[in-house]
Amino acid sequence: MEIAPPVRQPWLLIAASVILAVLLVYVVVGAYMPSRQHAAGLEAEIREVYRNEADLQGQLDQALKRADQLQKQLSALASERDALVLRVRDLERALLRRQR
């Protein structure tokens, strides 16, 4: 019976595995987690921007309604003014006819 030679440990392979494990931990903890936190911060900022956009859209809608209402009032006042001008002219003509 022959004795098997002693098994040599492949130290280079073990060292490479340890370095790979350390790099993996660094990537997961050192790079992935902060980028994930940064992404969460950006998502919160986007939500804030959308909320502000919705508020501004509401203000714009109110301003447009107010402008439309003011335009209608202005049109009504212009019509009323024109009617009053016509009425004054008619009264002036009638007065001139009476004076003759």
N, CA, C and O atoms as a printed pandas DataFrame, in Angstrom:
     atom_number atom_name residue_name chain_id  residue_number  x_coord  y_coord  z_coord
0              1         N          MET        A               1    0.821   -1.148    0.000
1              2        CA          MET        A               1    0.000    0.000    0.000
2              3         C          MET        A               1    0.889    1.244    0.000
3              4         O          MET        A               1    1.823    1.386    0.788
4              5         N          GLU        A               2    0.548    2.119   -0.915
5              6        CA          GLU        A               2    1.351    3.327   -1.012
6              7         C          GLU        A               2    0.703    4.435   -0.206
7              8         O          GLU        A               2   -0.518    4.504   -0.067
8              9         N          ILE        A               3    1.527    5.267    0.300
9             10        CA          ILE        A               3    1.036    6.416    1.067
10            11         C          ILE        A               3    0.845    7.572    0.093
11            12         O          ILE        A               3    1.734    7.890   -0.697
12            13         N          ALA        A               4   -0.322    8.191    0.163
13            14        CA          ALA        A               4   -0.627    9.308   -0.740
14            15         C          ALA        A               4    0.195   10.528   -0.323
15            16         O          ALA        A               4    0.401   10.776    0.865
16            17         N          PRO        A               5    0.654   11.272   -1.302
17            18        CA          PRO        A               5    1.425   12.457   -0.936
18            19         C          PRO        A               5    0.533   13.452   -0.192
19            20         O          PRO        A               5   -0.674   13.484   -0.429
20            21         N          PRO        A               6    1.092   14.246    0.684
21            22        CA          PRO        A               6    0.283   15.204    1.432
22            23         C          PRO        A               6   -0.353   16.238    0.478
23            24         O          PRO        A               6    0.266   16.675   -0.492
24            25         N          VAL        A               7   -1.577   16.604    0.781
25            26        CA          VAL        A               7   -2.322   17.549   -0.057
26            27         C          VAL        A               7   -1.841   18.956    0.262
27            28         O          VAL        A               7   -1.846   19.393    1.413
28            29         N          ARG        A               8   -1.425   19.654   -0.793
29            30        CA          ARG        A               8   -0.969   21.034   -0.607
30            31         C          ARG        A               8   -2.168   21.974   -0.721
31            32         O          ARG        A               8   -3.036   21.805   -1.577
32            33         N          GLN        A               9   -2.190   22.941    0.144
33            34        CA          GLN        A               9   -3.245   23.947    0.086
34            35         C          GLN        A               9   -2.916   24.940   -1.032
35            36         O          GLN        A               9   -1.794   25.445   -1.077
36            37         N          PRO        A              10   -3.836   25.230   -1.916
37            38        CA          PRO        A              10   -3.584   26.219   -2.969
38            39         C          PRO        A              10   -3.744   27.636   -2.397
39            40         O          PRO        A              10   -4.806   28.247   -2.513
40            41         N          TRP        A              11   -2.689   28.134   -1.787
41            42        CA          TRP        A              11   -2.758   29.421   -1.082
42            43         C          TRP        A              11   -3.143   30.573   -2.010
43            44         O          TRP        A              11   -3.827   31.505   -1.588
44            45         N          LEU        A              12   -2.723   30.515   -3.231
45            46        CA          LEU        A              12   -3.081   31.581   -4.169
46            47         C          LEU        A              12   -4.591   31.605   -4.410
47            48         O          LEU        A              12   -5.192   32.677   -4.471
48            49         N          LEU        A              13   -5.196   30.441   -4.546
49            50        CA          LEU        A              13   -6.647   30.355   -4.732
50            51         C          LEU        A              13   -7.391   30.821   -3.492
51            52         O          LEU        A              13   -8.416   31.493   -3.603
52            53         N          ILE        A              14   -6.893   30.476   -2.317
53            54        CA          ILE        A              14   -7.527   30.906   -1.064
54            55         C          ILE        A              14   -7.424   32.423   -0.935
55            56         O          ILE        A              14   -8.402   33.076   -0.570
56            57         N          ALA        A              15   -6.247   32.998   -1.231
57            58        CA          ALA        A              15   -6.066   34.448   -1.135
58            59         C          ALA        A              15   -6.970   35.162   -2.144
59            60         O          ALA        A              15   -7.569   36.187   -1.818
60            61         N          ALA        A              16   -7.071   34.639   -3.346
61            62        CA          ALA        A              16   -7.939   35.240   -4.355
62            63         C          ALA        A              16   -9.398   35.182   -3.921
63            64         O          ALA        A              16  -10.153   36.122   -4.170
64            65         N          SER        A              17   -9.807   34.088   -3.275
65            66        CA          SER        A              17  -11.192   33.962   -2.790
66            67         C          SER        A              17  -11.480   34.981   -1.693
67            68         O          SER        A              17  -12.546   35.595   -1.664
68            69         N          VAL        A              18  -10.511   35.151   -0.788
69            70        CA          VAL        A              18  -10.685   36.117    0.296
70            71         C          VAL        A              18  -10.773   37.531   -0.276
71            72         O          VAL        A              18  -11.623   38.319    0.139
72            73         N          ILE        A              19   -9.898   37.851   -1.228
73            74        CA          ILE        A              19   -9.939   39.181   -1.854
74            75         C          ILE        A              19  -11.261   39.388   -2.579
75            76         O          ILE        A              19  -11.844   40.470   -2.510
76            77         N          LEU        A              20  -11.736   38.358   -3.272
77            78        CA          LEU        A              20  -13.027   38.453   -3.955
78            79         C          LEU        A              20  -14.164   38.679   -2.965
79            80         O          LEU        A              20  -15.069   39.471   -3.226
80            81         N          ALA        A              21  -14.118   37.983   -1.826
81            82        CA          ALA        A              21  -15.152   38.164   -0.804
82            83         C          ALA        A              21  -15.109   39.580   -0.240
83            84         O          ALA        A              21  -16.152   40.197   -0.022
84            85         N          VAL        A              22  -13.904   40.095   -0.005
85            86        CA          VAL        A              22  -13.772   41.459    0.516
86            87         C          VAL        A              22  -14.304   42.462   -0.502
87            88         O          VAL        A              22  -15.007   43.401   -0.129
88            89         N          LEU        A              23  -13.982   42.281   -1.779
89            90        CA          LEU        A              23  -14.489   43.170   -2.825
90            91         C          LEU        A              23  -16.009   43.114   -2.927
91            92         O          LEU        A              23  -16.668   44.135   -3.125
92            93         N          LEU        A              24  -16.553   41.917   -2.790
93            94        CA          LEU        A              24  -18.007   41.760   -2.833
94            95         C          LEU        A              24  -18.670   42.507   -1.685
95            96         O          LEU        A              24  -19.667   43.202   -1.881
96            97         N          VAL        A              25  -18.115   42.362   -0.495
97            98        CA          VAL        A              25  -18.666   43.077    0.667
98            99         C          VAL        A              25  -18.541   44.579    0.454
99           100         O          VAL        A              25  -19.470   45.324    0.765
100          101         N          TYR        A              26  -17.401   45.036   -0.075
101          102        CA          TYR        A              26  -17.210   46.462   -0.332
102          103         C          TYR        A              26  -18.237   46.986   -1.333
103          104         O          TYR        A              26  -18.801   48.064   -1.145
104          105         N          VAL        A              27  -18.472   46.233   -2.379
105          106        CA          VAL        A              27  -19.426   46.670   -3.397
106          107         C          VAL        A              27  -20.824   46.739   -2.820
107          108         O          VAL        A              27  -21.547   47.704   -3.070
108          109         N          VAL        A              28  -21.219   45.737   -2.051
109          110        CA          VAL        A              28  -22.572   45.708   -1.495
110          111         C          VAL        A              28  -22.751   46.784   -0.433
111          112         O          VAL        A              28  -23.724   47.538   -0.460
112          113         N          VAL        A              29  -21.813   46.852    0.496
113          114        CA          VAL        A              29  -21.973   47.788    1.612
114          115         C          VAL        A              29  -21.443   49.167    1.247
115          116         O          VAL        A              29  -22.084   50.177    1.539
116          117         N          GLY        A              30  -20.302   49.213    0.624
117          118        CA          GLY        A              30  -19.646   50.489    0.378
118          119         C          GLY        A              30  -20.177   51.248   -0.813
119          120         O          GLY        A              30  -20.099   52.477   -0.827
120          121         N          ALA        A              31  -20.703   50.588   -1.797
121          122        CA          ALA        A              31  -21.152   51.279   -2.997
122          123         C          ALA        A              31  -22.661   51.164   -3.209
123          124         O          ALA        A              31  -23.307   52.154   -3.553
124          125         N          TYR        A              32  -23.220   50.001   -3.014
125          126        CA          TYR        A              32  -24.636   49.796   -3.301
126          127         C          TYR        A              32  -25.532   50.511   -2.299
127          128         O          TYR        A              32  -26.491   51.174   -2.694
128          129         N          MET        A              33  -25.238   50.389   -1.031
129          130        CA          MET        A              33  -26.107   50.974   -0.007
130          131         C          MET        A              33  -26.156   52.503   -0.109
131          132         O          MET        A              33  -27.252   53.063   -0.074
132          133         N          PRO        A              34  -25.027   53.199   -0.233
133          134        CA          PRO        A              34  -25.136   54.661   -0.388
134          135         C          PRO        A              34  -25.865   55.066   -1.672
135          136         O          PRO        A              34  -26.615   56.042   -1.681
136          137         N          SER        A              35  -25.648   54.323   -2.742
137          138        CA          SER        A              35  -26.353   54.677   -3.975
138          139         C          SER        A              35  -27.844   54.418   -3.826
139          140         O          SER        A              35  -28.662   55.139   -4.396
140          141         N          ARG        A              36  -28.191   53.418   -3.083
141          142        CA          ARG        A              36  -29.619   53.148   -2.836
142          143         C          ARG        A              36  -30.225   54.266   -1.993
143          144         O          ARG        A              36  -31.348   54.701   -2.247
144          145         N          GLN        A              37  -29.477   54.731   -0.985
145          146        CA          GLN        A              37  -29.955   55.847   -0.164
146          147         C          GLN        A              37  -30.071   57.112   -1.009
147          148         O          GLN        A              37  -31.012   57.888   -0.848
148          149         N          HIS        A              38  -29.117   57.314   -1.904
149          150        CA          HIS        A              38  -29.171   58.479   -2.791
150          151         C          HIS        A              38  -30.390   58.395   -3.705
151          152         O          HIS        A              38  -31.065   59.396   -3.943
152          153         N          ALA        A              39  -30.664   57.208   -4.209
153          154        CA          ALA        A              39  -31.842   57.020   -5.071
154          155         C          ALA        A              39  -33.120   57.295   -4.288
155          156         O          ALA        A              39  -34.052   57.899   -4.818
156          157         N          ALA        A              40  -33.172   56.861   -3.037
157          158        CA          ALA        A              40  -34.353   57.133   -2.213
158          159         C          ALA        A              40  -34.517   58.632   -1.996
159          160         O          ALA        A              40  -35.633   59.150   -2.024
160          161         N          GLY        A              41  -33.399   59.329   -1.779
161          162        CA          GLY        A              41  -33.464   60.787   -1.635
162          163         C          GLY        A              41  -33.962   61.455   -2.899
163          164         O          GLY        A              41  -34.748   62.401   -2.837
164          165         N          LEU        A              42  -33.509   60.971   -4.048
165          166        CA          LEU        A              42  -33.972   61.526   -5.317
166          167         C          LEU        A              42  -35.454   61.259   -5.534
167          168         O          LEU        A              42  -36.171   62.115   -6.053
168          169         N          GLU        A              43  -35.913   60.080   -5.141
169          170        CA          GLU        A              43  -37.345   59.776   -5.268
170          171         C          GLU        A              43  -38.171   60.714   -4.398
171          172         O          GLU        A              43  -39.232   61.177   -4.816
172          173         N          ALA        A              44  -37.691   60.994   -3.194
173          174        CA          ALA        A              44  -38.406   61.930   -2.314
174          175         C          ALA        A              44  -38.419   63.320   -2.935
175          176         O          ALA        A              44  -39.424   64.027   -2.863
176          177         N          GLU        A              45  -37.310   63.710   -3.541
177          178        CA          GLU        A              45  -37.248   65.015   -4.196
178          179         C          GLU        A              45  -38.202   65.074   -5.385
179          180         O          GLU        A              45  -38.842   66.100   -5.615
180          181         N          ILE        A              46  -38.300   64.002   -6.128
181          182        CA          ILE        A              46  -39.225   63.948   -7.266
182          183         C          ILE        A              46  -40.668   64.062   -6.779
183          184         O          ILE        A              46  -41.479   64.763   -7.384
184          185         N          ARG        A              47  -40.983   63.366   -5.678
185          186        CA          ARG        A              47  -42.334   63.477   -5.119
186          187         C          ARG        A              47  -42.630   64.917   -4.718
187          188         O          ARG        A              47  -43.738   65.407   -4.938
188          189         N          GLU        A              48  -41.643   65.600   -4.130
189          190        CA          GLU        A              48  -41.813   66.996   -3.739
190          191         C          GLU        A              48  -42.032   67.875   -4.970
191          192         O          GLU        A              48  -42.878   68.769   -4.956
192          193         N          VAL        A              49  -41.275   67.623   -6.022
193          194        CA          VAL        A              49  -41.428   68.389   -7.256
194          195         C          VAL        A              49  -42.827   68.169   -7.839
195          196         O          VAL        A              49  -43.469   69.125   -8.274
196          197         N          TYR        A              50  -43.299   66.933   -7.851
197          198        CA          TYR        A              50  -44.647   66.654   -8.360
198          199         C          TYR        A              50  -45.713   67.335   -7.506
199          200         O          TYR        A              50  -46.709   67.838   -8.026
200          201         N          ARG        A              51  -45.494   67.347   -6.189
201          202        CA          ARG        A              51  -46.450   68.002   -5.293
202          203         C          ARG        A              51  -46.475   69.510   -5.588
203          204         O          ARG        A              51  -47.544   70.117   -5.657
204          205         N          ASN        A              52  -45.301   70.099   -5.760
205          206        CA          ASN        A              52  -45.242   71.527   -6.096
206          207         C          ASN        A              52  -45.880   71.802   -7.448
207          208         O          ASN        A              52  -46.567   72.809   -7.623
208          209         N          GLU        A              53  -45.655   70.908   -8.403
209          210        CA          GLU        A              53  -46.249   71.064   -9.727
210          211         C          GLU        A              53  -47.774   71.013   -9.633
211          212         O          GLU        A              53  -48.467   71.781  -10.300
212          213         N          ALA        A              54  -48.287   70.115   -8.810
213          214        CA          ALA        A              54  -49.743   70.019   -8.640
214          215         C          ALA        A              54  -50.287   71.297   -8.001
215          216         O          ALA        A              54  -51.343   71.789   -8.398
216          217         N          ASP        A              55  -49.562   71.839   -7.003
217          218        CA          ASP        A              55  -49.993   73.099   -6.390
218          219         C          ASP        A              55  -49.986   74.233   -7.403
219          220         O          ASP        A              55  -50.928   75.023   -7.471
220          221         N          LEU        A              56  -48.921   74.307   -8.188
221          222        CA          LEU        A              56  -48.841   75.360   -9.199
222          223         C          LEU        A              56  -49.919   75.194  -10.265
223          224         O          LEU        A              56  -50.469   76.179  -10.758
224          225         N          GLN        A              57  -50.216   73.958  -10.617
225          226        CA          GLN        A              57  -51.281   73.706  -11.591
226          227         C          GLN        A              57  -52.619   74.174  -11.036
227          228         O          GLN        A              57  -53.426   74.752  -11.765
228          229         N          GLY        A              58  -52.859   73.929   -9.749
229          230        CA          GLY        A              58  -54.084   74.409   -9.122
230          231         C          GLY        A              58  -54.155   75.929   -9.120
231          232         O          GLY        A              58  -55.205   76.510   -9.398
232          233         N          GLN        A              59  -53.027   76.573   -8.804
233          234        CA          GLN        A              59  -52.994   78.037   -8.829
234          235         C          GLN        A              59  -53.226   78.571  -10.237
235          236         O          GLN        A              59  -53.915   79.573  -10.426
236          237         N          LEU        A              60  -52.643   77.888  -11.225
237          238        CA          LEU        A              60  -52.849   78.299  -12.619
238          239         C          LEU        A              60  -54.317   78.165  -13.009
239          240         O          LEU        A              60  -54.878   79.053  -13.651
240          241         N          ASP        A              61  -54.935   77.054  -12.619
241          242        CA          ASP        A              61  -56.359   76.867  -12.932
242          243         C          ASP        A              61  -57.204   77.974  -12.304
243          244         O          ASP        A              61  -58.103   78.517  -12.946
244          245         N          GLN        A              62  -56.907   78.305  -11.038
245          246        CA          GLN        A              62  -57.646   79.377  -10.376
246          247         C          GLN        A              62  -57.419   80.709  -11.080
247          248         O          GLN        A              62  -58.355   81.487  -11.267
248          249         N          ALA        A              63  -56.163   80.971  -11.472
249          250        CA          ALA        A              63  -55.864   82.236  -12.158
250          251         C          ALA        A              63  -56.576   82.299  -13.502
251          252         O          ALA        A              63  -57.073   83.356  -13.892
252          253         N          LEU        A              64  -56.630   81.179  -14.212
253          254        CA          LEU        A              64  -57.328   81.162  -15.501
254          255         C          LEU        A              64  -58.825   81.372  -15.319
255          256         O          LEU        A              64  -59.457   82.090  -16.094
256          257         N          LYS        A              65  -59.387   80.744  -14.295
257          258        CA          LYS        A              65  -60.822   80.950  -14.026
258          259         C          LYS        A              65  -61.090   82.411  -13.661
259          260         O          LYS        A              65  -62.064   83.011  -14.114
260          261         N          ARG        A              66  -60.203   82.968  -12.834
261          262        CA          ARG        A              66  -60.360   84.366  -12.423
262          263         C          ARG        A              66  -60.227   85.287  -13.647
263          264         O          ARG        A              66  -60.999   86.233  -13.802
264          265         N          ALA        A              67  -59.246   85.003  -14.511
265          266        CA          ALA        A              67  -59.069   85.819  -15.711
266          267         C          ALA        A              67  -60.283   85.704  -16.624
267          268         O          ALA        A              67  -60.709   86.696  -17.216
268          269         N          ASP        A              68  -60.842   84.507  -16.743
269          270        CA          ASP        A              68  -62.051   84.318  -17.565
270          271         C          ASP        A              68  -63.227   85.095  -16.978
271          272         O          ASP        A              68  -63.995   85.737  -17.696
272          273         N          GLN        A              69  -63.345   85.017  -15.649
273          274        CA          GLN        A              69  -64.423   85.747  -14.980
274          275         C          GLN        A              69  -64.245   87.253  -15.170
275          276         O          GLN        A              69  -65.213   87.963  -15.445
276          277         N          LEU        A              70  -63.016   87.739  -15.025
277          278        CA          LEU        A              70  -62.765   89.165  -15.217
278          279         C          LEU        A              70  -63.024   89.584  -16.665
279          280         O          LEU        A              70  -63.531   90.676  -16.924
280          281         N          GLN        A              71  -62.675   88.713  -17.594
281          282        CA          GLN        A              71  -62.928   89.009  -19.009
282          283         C          GLN        A              71  -64.433   89.111  -19.279
283          284         O          GLN        A              71  -64.883   89.988  -20.017
284          285         N          LYS        A              72  -65.200   88.205  -18.672
285          286        CA          LYS        A              72  -66.662   88.264  -18.828
286          287         C          LYS        A              72  -67.215   89.548  -18.213
287          288         O          LYS        A              72  -68.077   90.205  -18.797
288          289         N          GLN        A              73  -66.712   89.899  -17.030
289          290        CA          GLN        A              73  -67.164   91.131  -16.390
290          291         C          GLN        A              73  -66.804   92.351  -17.244
291          292         O          GLN        A              73  -67.601   93.276  -17.399
292          293         N          LEU        A              74  -65.587   92.331  -17.792
293          294        CA          LEU        A              74  -65.160   93.442  -18.642
294          295         C          LEU        A              74  -66.041   93.548  -19.881
295          296         O          LEU        A              74  -66.423   94.645  -20.290
296          297         N          SER        A              75  -66.357   92.417  -20.464
297          298        CA          SER        A              75  -67.230   92.409  -21.634
298          299         C          SER        A              75  -68.619   92.929  -21.272
299          300         O          SER        A              75  -69.211   93.702  -22.026
300          301         N          ALA        A              76  -69.134   92.510  -20.131
301          302        CA          ALA        A              76  -70.453   92.971  -19.696
302          303         C          ALA        A              76  -70.432   94.470  -19.433
303          304         O          ALA        A              76  -71.369   95.181  -19.794
304          305         N          LEU        A              77  -69.361   94.951  -18.802
305          306        CA          LEU        A              77  -69.263   96.383  -18.533
306          307         C          LEU        A              77  -69.126   97.175  -19.829
307          308         O          LEU        A              77  -69.679   98.269  -19.949
308          309         N          ALA        A              78  -68.389   96.628  -20.803
309          310        CA          ALA        A              78  -68.259   97.312  -22.097
310          311         C          ALA        A              78  -69.615   97.373  -22.790
311          312         O          ALA        A              78  -69.970   98.396  -23.375
312          313         N          SER        A              79  -70.360   96.298  -22.725
313          314        CA          SER        A              79  -71.702   96.292  -23.326
314          315         C          SER        A              79  -72.605   97.292  -22.627
315          316         O          SER        A              79  -73.356   98.022  -23.274
316          317         N          GLU        A              80  -72.530   97.320  -21.307
317          318        CA          GLU        A              80  -73.342   98.273  -20.543
318          319         C          GLU        A              80  -72.942   99.711  -20.873
319          320         O          GLU        A              80  -73.799  100.583  -21.023
320          321         N          ARG        A              81  -71.633   99.951  -20.986
321          322        CA          ARG        A              81  -71.156  101.282  -21.339
322          323         C          ARG        A              81  -71.655  101.683  -22.726
323          324         O          ARG        A              81  -72.119  102.805  -22.926
324          325         N          ASP        A              82  -71.557  100.761  -23.679
325          326        CA          ASP        A              82  -72.031  101.061  -25.039
326          327         C          ASP        A              82  -73.527  101.366  -25.042
327          328         O          ASP        A              82  -73.990  102.269  -25.739
328          329         N          ALA        A              83  -74.269  100.597  -24.251
329          330        CA          ALA        A              83  -75.710  100.836  -24.165
330          331         C          ALA        A              83  -75.983  102.205  -23.546
331          332         O          ALA        A              83  -76.881  102.920  -23.990
332          333         N          LEU        A              84  -75.210  102.571  -22.521
333          334        CA          LEU        A              84  -75.387  103.888  -21.894
334          335         C          LEU        A              84  -74.998  105.019  -22.848
335          336         O          LEU        A              84  -75.645  106.066  -22.869
336          337         N          VAL        A              85  -73.952  104.809  -23.631
337          338        CA          VAL        A              85  -73.543  105.822  -24.612
338          339         C          VAL        A              85  -74.658  106.021  -25.628
339          340         O          VAL        A              85  -74.994  107.153  -25.977
340          341         N          LEU        A              86  -75.226  104.923  -26.099
341          342        CA          LEU        A              86  -76.342  105.039  -27.049
342          343         C          LEU        A              86  -77.527  105.758  -26.407
343          344         O          LEU        A              86  -78.173  106.590  -27.044
344          345         N          ARG        A              87  -77.805  105.441  -25.168
345          346        CA          ARG        A              87  -78.927  106.071  -24.457
346          347         C          ARG        A              87  -78.682  107.567  -24.297
347          348         O          ARG        A              87  -79.594  108.375  -24.472
348          349         N          VAL        A              88  -77.425  107.935  -23.959
349          350        CA          VAL        A              88  -77.102  109.364  -23.811
350          351         C          VAL        A              88  -77.247  110.068  -25.151
351          352         O          VAL        A              88  -77.791  111.171  -25.210
352          353         N          ARG        A              89  -76.773  109.454  -26.226
353          354        CA          ARG        A              89  -76.902  110.072  -27.557
354          355         C          ARG        A              89  -78.371  110.252  -27.929
355          356         O          ARG        A              89  -78.762  111.290  -28.461
356          357         N          ASP        A              90  -79.176  109.235  -27.646
357          358        CA          ASP        A              90  -80.608  109.356  -27.945
358          359         C          ASP        A              90  -81.233  110.486  -27.145
359          360         O          ASP        A              90  -82.038  111.258  -27.667
360          361         N          LEU        A              91  -80.856  110.579  -25.870
361          362        CA          LEU        A              91  -81.401  111.656  -25.027
362          363         C          LEU        A              91  -80.927  113.018  -25.515
363          364         O          LEU        A              91  -81.692  113.981  -25.496
364          365         N          GLU        A              92  -79.659  113.110  -25.957
365          366        CA          GLU        A              92  -79.156  114.383  -26.477
366          367         C          GLU        A              92  -79.914  114.783  -27.738
367          368         O          GLU        A              92  -80.271  115.949  -27.913
368          369         N          ARG        A              93  -80.159  113.809  -28.617
369          370        CA          ARG        A              93  -80.919  114.091  -29.838
370          371         C          ARG        A              93  -82.341  114.548  -29.500
371          372         O          ARG        A              93  -82.867  115.497  -30.082
372          373         N          ALA        A              94  -82.935  113.850  -28.553
373          374        CA          ALA        A              94  -84.298  114.228  -28.152
374          375         C          ALA        A              94  -84.315  115.624  -27.557
375          376         O          ALA        A              94  -85.239  116.398  -27.808
376          377         N          LEU        A              95  -83.302  115.949  -26.772
377          378        CA          LEU        A              95  -83.220  117.274  -26.177
378          379         C          LEU        A              95  -83.029  118.349  -27.240
379          380         O          LEU        A              95  -83.631  119.421  -27.178
380          381         N          LEU        A              96  -82.165  118.035  -28.233
381          382        CA          LEU        A              96  -81.956  118.990  -29.321
382          383         C          LEU        A              96  -83.229  119.207  -30.128
383          384         O          LEU        A              96  -83.492  120.329  -30.560
384          385         N          ARG        A              97  -84.016  118.176  -30.340
385          386        CA          ARG        A              97  -85.285  118.295  -31.079
386          387         C          ARG        A              97  -86.269  119.158  -30.291
387          388         O          ARG        A              97  -87.003  119.950  -30.881
388          389         N          ARG        A              98  -86.291  119.019  -29.017
389          390        CA          ARG        A              98  -87.224  119.800  -28.198
390          391         C          ARG        A              98  -86.830  121.274  -28.188
391          392         O          ARG        A              98  -87.676  122.166  -28.140
392          393         N          GLN        A              99  -85.493  121.503  -28.236
393          394        CA          GLN        A              99  -85.029  122.897  -28.183
394          395         C          GLN        A              99  -85.315  123.604  -29.504
395          396         O          GLN        A              99  -85.390  124.833  -29.488
396          397         N          ARG        A             100  -85.478  122.957  -30.614
397          398        CA          ARG        A             100  -85.735  123.580  -31.909
398          399         C          ARG        A             100  -87.122  124.030  -32.040
399          400         O          ARG        A             100  -87.497  124.577  -33.077
